[in-house]
Amino acid sequence: MQMPCIALVSSLVITGSSLFFGSASAKGADDESPLAIRAVEDWSGVFGGRELDFHFAVSSTAKAEVRGSWSMSAEGSVIARREAMLTVERDKPRMMVVRFELPAAREGIILPIDLTVSVQAGQEQARLEKRLWVFSDDPFALKKEWLDGLKITLFDPVGDTSRLFHQARIPFEEVRNAEQAAALSEGLFVVGEGVSWTRQRALPSLALGLASQGVAVLALAPGDGSLPLPGGDVEDAPAPQSVALRRADVIAELDKRLDGAAWPPDGKLQASGVQITAERGRVVARFVEGARGWPWFECRFAGPRARFLMCGFPVVKRWEAGPTPRYLLARMLERLAEDAQKDPVDEQAGRRTGAEPADTSGPDR
């Protein structure tokens, strides 16, 4: 099976820095070994056509001359290899910077690439393997007709989500106030990222009402506010079939190739979340900033598309930082649109190249 042609501009850079950004967890190295290598970045999703740096901290329990090397392979074939010597002082990690530039990825294809980093000092060795996923820039490139059929209505007084949707060519109709959305009888209602649900007083009851009537609702990282807990002690609130609170593990459930541990550039991936609490004698789902609450709050009502989903991951704010925010938005739209179908173009493209196609299935994989 023929792989796509991949050309790499690559290098291995040794620095004296011991400053880490993000988490520096051991991946494939033995903590008891006198020689160890640790990955700094926890993410693995990358854009094609860009120069990238991945950092690895090399440490030793004694001063040592260390040979550092890395190789990159696709489908078992090595496509780049570099090595260099470095001196590691006792308990003073040195940083290896693996730098490379990938070609632009083909639309609809998510290409797996394996990065192997190793260090050796005398008879001591340490080795680390990392799977990278190379994404194209546009998660909707082969699904424009499907995307148009979602009939998205956007309420975004902040304006950031509206600007992004225009930039990403996501078709939508915009309403200037929440009450205008009350007449919706189909499609998908999106509340823009960072919107204050406290200031928009009609929004909580409107969003749950629409979801219970079969208009899917997606709330992107609310700024603040709350809504009555569906199925709680509010008599006139619609009763859901299920309510789910999830952590970042839901990202891998939607697509195993998306980063659920950390996002570039700083490793943080949660902008807001939900806390279940009492408010004025009622049980409510309160939106809070940061990582204090549950970043995923989903209610399912009876009927197709009868869903409410609050996502606390900042897909709009981090759109340019890496591919996961973009493809996570695509997966959420698929999840909310139960009748979404696989795109045969994606499947055929995957068979032609041997790479994994971008998954365009609905929510149940």
N, C-alpha and C positions, 0 to 999 in steps of 0.2 A: 504494500500500500504506500503510495507516494506521499511524502510530507510536503507542505508548502515550503518554498525556499525561504530560509531565514538567514539574514546577514546581521552580524553583531559588530558594533564598535565597542570594545571592551577593554577593561584594565583592572588591575588590583593595586590599591593604594594603601600604604601602611602609614598610620599616624600615631602620634604619642598620646593622643587624647584618652582619658579615662572617664569622660563625661558621657553618660547614656541618656538618650531620650527615648521615652516609651519604656516598656518592660524589658528586662534582660534575662529571660528565663532560659534554663538549660534545655536544649533540644537535641537529644542524641549524644550528649556528652556525659561522662561519669563524673559526678561531683567529687568522688574520692580520688580521682586520678590527679597526679601532679601537673598534668597539662590539660587544659580545658578550653573549649570554645563555646561561646554563647551568642545567640542571635539577639539583636537589639529590637528590630521591628517584628511585631507579631502579625502583620498583615501579609497577604500573599497575592492579592488581586492587583494587577498592573495594567496600564494602558499600553497598547502597541504604539510604535512611532515616537517614543519619548526616551530620553536618557534617564536612567534610574540609578540610585545608590542604595545598596543594602549594607548594613554595618554589622560586624561580628567582633566581639571582644575576646581576645586571646589572653589567657592568664596562666601562670605557672607558680608552683610552690618554691621554685629555685630559679636563679638567673639561667636563661637558656637561649641558645641560638635556634630559632624556630624557622622551619620552612613552611610557609603558608601557600596554599594553592586552592583554586576553585575551578570547577568545570560546569558547563551548562549543556544539557542534552534534551532532545525531543525525540520521542518514539525510540529511545535507546541509542540514538546516534549523537555523538558529541559534536556540538556546534561552536563551542568556544572553550578555551582552557588557558589559565594564567597562573603564574606562581612568583613568589618573591621571598626574600629572607628578612627576618626581623629579630631584634633582640628584645626579649621579655624579661623585665626585672621581677624579682620576687614580690608577689602580691600587688603588682602594678600592671593592670591589664593594658595591652596595646590594642588599637583598633584597626581591623582590616576593613577596608571599604571596597566592596565589589561593585564596580561601575560598568554599566553596559547600556546600549541603546538598541531597542527592538524596532523592527519595521512595523508599519501600520498593520493592524490586524484586519482580516477580512470581515466584512459585515456578516453578522449572524453566526460567527465562529468564535468559540472560547477555546483557546489553544493551551494545553498543559505543557509546561516546561519544568524540568528538574534541575535545581541548583544544588551542587555538592561542594561543600567547603571543608577542607581538612588542614590540620597542622601536625607537624612532626618535629620532635627534638630527640635525637638519638633513637632509642628504642620506644620512646613514648609517642603515642599517636592519639589524636582526637578527630572525630569526623561528625559532620552535621549535614543532613539532607533536608531540603526545603522545596516543596512543590509550589510553583508559581502558576497563576492563571492569567493569560494574556487576553484582554478584552478589547473590542472595538469601541469607539467613542459613543456610538448611538445604539442604545438598547432596543430601539423601536425601528431600526432601519428596514427590516423585512416585514413589519407588522403595521404599516400605516393605515391600511384599510380596516384592520381589526381595531386599531386605536380610535379611528374616527367613529366606529360603531359603538364605542363605550358611551358616547353622548355625555361628556364631562361638563358639569356646571361648577364653576369656581367662585368661592367667596373669599376674597383676599384683601382686606383693608390695609394690610401691611405693605403689600405690593411685590415682595420678593418672589413669591411663587408664580404670580402672573408673569413677571419678567422672564423667569426661567422657562415656563411653559411656552412662551413665544420663542425664546431662543432655541429650545429643544424641538420646536415644531410639533408640540402636543396640542391638538385641536380642543378648544373649549369655548363655552359661553360663560360670560362673567356677570354676576349680579352684584349690585352696589350695596345692597343691604340684605341681611339674612332673611327678612320676611318675604322677599321676592322669590326665594327658593321654595316657599311653602306650596306653590302650585305644581311642583315637579311630580310627575307620576311614573317616570322611568329614568334610566341612566345612572350616573354616578355623581354624587355631590361631594366636592372636595373643599375642605376648609384649609386655607393657606397656613404655611408654617409660621409660628410665632404669634398667631392671632390671640388676642386677649378674650377669653370666653367670659370674663367678668364684665367687661365693657359691653359685649354683645349679649344682652340679657335674654334675647329670644332664642339664641343659638342652641343651648342644651336641649330644651324640649323639642325644638324643631328638628335637630339632628336625629334624636331617638325616634321621633314620630315618622320621619322619612324612612329610616332604616326598617322600622316595623312594617311599613307599607310597601317594601320592595324596592326602594331607592337606596342603593348602597352608599354609605357615607364613609369618607376617609378624612380623618383629622390629623394633619401633619404637625407634630411637635408643638402642641398648644403652649402659649406663653404663660397663661394662668387661668384660673376659673375652676368650675366643677360642673358636674351634671348628676342628676339623681341616679343612684345605682339601679340599673335595670333588674327587676325581679326582687327589689328590696321592699321597703315598707310604704312606698308611695302608691296609693290606690289607683290613680289615674295614669300611671306610667305604664307603657307597653311591657309585657312580660316576655323575656327572651327564652329560647330553647336552651341556650348555654351562654355562659360568661367565662372568658379565659383571661388570665393574667400571665404574661410570659416574660422571661428575661431574653438576653441576646441569643440564646440557643435557637430561638424561632427563625433566625436568619439562615442558619445552616439547614433547618428543616425545609425552608422554602427553596434553597439552592445550596448544595454542599460547597460550591465554588466561591461563594460570597464570604467575606470576612465577618466573623461574629465575635472576634476577640478584641480587635483594635482597628481603628481607621487612621490613615495618615491625615495630617502630619504629626499629631501629638499623641496618638493612641486612643484618644477619647472618642466614644461612639454614641453617647446618649446626651440629648439636649434637654429632655423633660420626661416626666413619667406620671404614673397614677398612684395615689395613696387612697386606700379605702378608709374613710373616717366618718365621724359624726359631725354634722353641721346644722345648727338650728333644729336639733331634734330629729334629723333625718340622716340616713346612711347615704353617703355620696362618694363618687369617684372624683377626687380633687387632683387637679393638674399642678405639678410642682416642677420647678426648674432643676436641672442637673440630674444626677444619678440616684436621687433619694427614693424615687418611686419605681413602679413597674413600667418599663418602656413599651410594653405591648398590651393593649386592652381591647379585647374583641368580644362583641356580642352578636349572636346569631338568632334571628327570629324565624318564624315559619315562612317558607316560600323562597324562591330563587332570588338571589341578590339582596335578600333582607338581612343586611349586616351593617354593623357599626364597627369601625376599626380606628383606634387611636395609635399612631406610631410616634414614639418619642425619639427615634433616630433622625438626625438632621439631614435628610436627603437633599434638601434645597441648599442649605448652607455649605455642605461638603460636596456638592456636585462636581467641582473641579479637582478635588483632592484625590480621588480614586474612583475606580469603577463600581465598587459596591453600592454607594448611594444611588447611582443611576439604575443599576439592575435590581436593586431592592425595590425601588419605586415600580419598576415593570412587574416584578413578582407580586407586589401588593395589588396592583390593578388586575392581574390575572386571578388572584385569590378572590377579589370582590366580584369579578365577572365570572360566574360559575359556568356560563355557556361558552367561554373562550375555547377555541380549538387549536390543536397543534398546527403550526405553519409548515406545510410540506416542503417549502423552499429551504427552511432551516435543516430539516432532516436529510434532504438530498445533499445539501452542501456539506454536512458532517460526513456522510458516506464517501463523498468524493475526496476529502482531504485526510480522513483518519482522525481529525480533531473532534472535540466534543461540540455539538451544536448548542447554540444558546437555547435553553429550554423555554418553549413557548406554550407549555401545557397550562391547564387550569390549576386550581389550588390543590387538588388531590394527586400527589405524585406517588 
